[in-house]
Amino acid sequence: MHYTADAFAHDWVTHLGPIYVATIVFVVGVVMAYRGLNAM
């Protein structure tokens, strides 16, 4: 429903964009933490 033009009133990039950015930041943080813990 988010990706259809007529069924959803909001722009899907501004509506879902922050969730995608937060997910990428979270995954990068997990990778960095894993590398830091694995270096011991």
Residue pairs with C-beta under 8 A, 6 or more apart in sequence:
1 7
1 8
2 8
2 12
2 15
2 16
3 12
8 15
